[in-house]
């Protein structure tokens, strides 16, 4: 189970992630919305609509699989962000391994997934506000 401090619980937190969107990433079956939260932990929220799965039991199964996948990568995710993971209708037939791999790819694409390598490199998430005031993310490798 995903620890309580790593969950988005209030409607205002979800709205902040959608409105104050720092970055977004899309795949065929999932999409991410990311906002800065100025906390020591990264929090996650999961959205599965009626369009994705009509049956409540199916929607809950998809959410449980997404939560478990996030918990698996929790120690490798950079702290200080609110991330909302939105399920698309194409996710309904996916197995846990496919959902987990998609989440890992999306987090890597946004620069929030830290890969601990033997070379001692860390992934830093930097904002670039050069294009029309919008936030674009640019990952930078830093040696320590």
C-alpha positions as CSV (number, residue, x, y, z in Angstrom):
1,X,0.0,0.0,0.0
2,X,1.2,3.5,-0.8
3,X,2.1,5.4,2.4
4,X,-0.3,8.1,3.5
5,X,2.2,10.9,3.2
6,X,2.7,10.0,-0.5
7,X,-1.0,10.4,-1.5
8,X,-2.9,13.4,-2.8
9,X,-6.1,13.5,-0.8
10,X,-7.8,16.8,-1.2
11,X,-9.5,18.2,-4.2
12,X,-7.4,21.4,-4.0
13,X,-4.3,19.3,-4.3
14,X,-5.6,17.7,-7.5
15,X,-6.6,21.1,-8.9
16,X,-3.1,22.5,-8.2
17,X,-1.6,19.7,-10.1
18,X,-3.8,20.4,-13.1
19,X,-3.7,24.2,-13.0
20,X,-0.2,24.9,-11.9
21,X,1.1,22.2,-14.3
22,X,4.9,22.2,-14.3
23,X,5.1,19.3,-16.8
24,X,3.0,16.7,-18.5
25,X,3.8,13.5,-20.2
26,X,1.5,11.2,-22.2
27,X,1.6,7.6,-23.3
28,X,-1.1,5.5,-25.0
29,X,-2.6,4.2,-21.8
30,X,-1.5,6.8,-19.1
31,X,-0.8,10.5,-18.8
32,X,0.9,12.5,-16.0
33,X,0.4,16.0,-14.6
34,X,3.2,17.3,-12.4
35,X,3.3,20.3,-10.1
36,X,5.8,21.5,-7.5
37,X,4.7,21.1,-3.9
38,X,7.6,22.4,-1.7
39,X,7.4,19.4,0.6
40,X,10.0,16.8,1.4
41,X,8.0,14.0,-0.3
42,X,6.4,13.4,-3.7
43,X,2.7,12.8,-3.5
44,X,0.6,10.9,-6.1
45,X,-3.0,11.0,-7.1
46,X,-4.8,8.5,-9.5
47,X,-7.7,9.3,-11.8
48,X,-9.7,6.6,-13.5
49,X,-12.9,7.9,-15.1
50,X,-16.1,6.1,-16.1
51,X,-15.0,6.3,-19.7
52,X,-12.0,4.2,-18.9
53,X,-13.9,1.4,-17.1
54,X,-17.7,1.3,-16.6
55,X,-17.6,-1.1,-13.7
56,X,-16.4,0.3,-10.3
57,X,-14.5,-2.9,-9.6
58,X,-12.5,-2.5,-12.8
59,X,-11.7,1.1,-12.0
60,X,-10.5,0.1,-8.5
61,X,-8.4,-2.7,-9.9
62,X,-6.7,-0.2,-12.3
63,X,-6.0,2.2,-9.4
64,X,-4.6,-0.6,-7.2
65,X,-2.2,-1.6,-10.0
66,X,-1.1,2.0,-10.5
67,X,-0.5,2.5,-6.8
68,X,1.5,-0.7,-6.5
69,X,3.6,0.3,-9.5
70,X,4.3,3.7,-8.0
71,X,5.2,2.1,-4.6
72,X,7.7,-0.1,-6.4
73,X,9.6,3.0,-7.8
74,X,9.1,5.3,-4.7
75,X,12.7,5.3,-3.6
76,X,13.8,6.3,-7.1
77,X,11.5,9.3,-7.5
78,X,12.7,12.8,-6.9
79,X,11.0,14.5,-3.9
80,X,9.0,17.7,-3.9
81,X,6.3,17.2,-6.5
82,X,2.6,16.4,-6.8
83,X,2.0,13.9,-9.6
84,X,-1.5,13.0,-10.9
85,X,-1.6,9.8,-13.0
86,X,-4.6,9.7,-15.3
87,X,-5.7,6.4,-16.9
88,X,-6.8,6.4,-20.5
89,X,-9.4,3.9,-21.9
90,X,-6.6,1.8,-23.5
91,X,-5.4,0.7,-20.0
92,X,-8.4,-1.6,-19.3
93,X,-6.7,-4.7,-20.8
94,X,-3.2,-4.1,-19.5
95,X,-1.4,-6.3,-17.0
96,X,0.5,-5.0,-14.0
97,X,3.9,-5.4,-15.7
98,X,2.8,-3.2,-18.6
99,X,1.3,-0.5,-16.3
100,X,4.5,-0.5,-14.2
101,X,6.7,-0.2,-17.3
102,X,4.6,2.7,-18.7
103,X,4.7,4.6,-15.4
104,X,8.5,4.2,-15.2
105,X,8.9,5.4,-18.8
106,X,6.7,8.5,-18.1
107,X,8.6,9.4,-15.0
108,X,11.9,9.0,-16.8
109,X,10.7,11.1,-19.6
110,X,9.9,14.0,-17.2
111,X,13.2,13.6,-15.3
112,X,11.7,12.6,-12.0
113,X,12.9,9.0,-12.0
114,X,16.4,8.9,-10.5
115,X,18.4,6.0,-11.8
116,X,21.0,5.0,-9.2
117,X,24.0,4.0,-11.3
118,X,27.5,2.8,-10.3
119,X,29.0,6.0,-11.7
120,X,27.5,8.2,-8.9
121,X,25.3,10.4,-11.2
122,X,22.1,12.0,-10.0
123,X,19.3,13.4,-12.1
124,X,18.4,17.0,-11.4
125,X,15.0,18.5,-12.5
126,X,15.4,22.1,-13.7
127,X,12.8,24.6,-15.0
128,X,13.4,26.5,-18.2
129,X,11.0,29.5,-18.7
130,X,12.3,30.7,-22.0
131,X,9.3,30.0,-24.2
132,X,6.3,32.3,-23.7
133,X,6.4,32.0,-19.9
134,X,5.5,28.3,-19.8
135,X,7.5,25.9,-17.7
136,X,9.5,23.4,-19.7
137,X,11.6,20.8,-17.9
138,X,15.2,20.2,-18.8
139,X,17.0,17.4,-17.0
140,X,20.6,17.9,-16.1
141,X,23.1,15.3,-15.0
142,X,25.2,16.2,-12.0
143,X,28.1,14.3,-10.7
144,X,28.6,14.0,-6.9
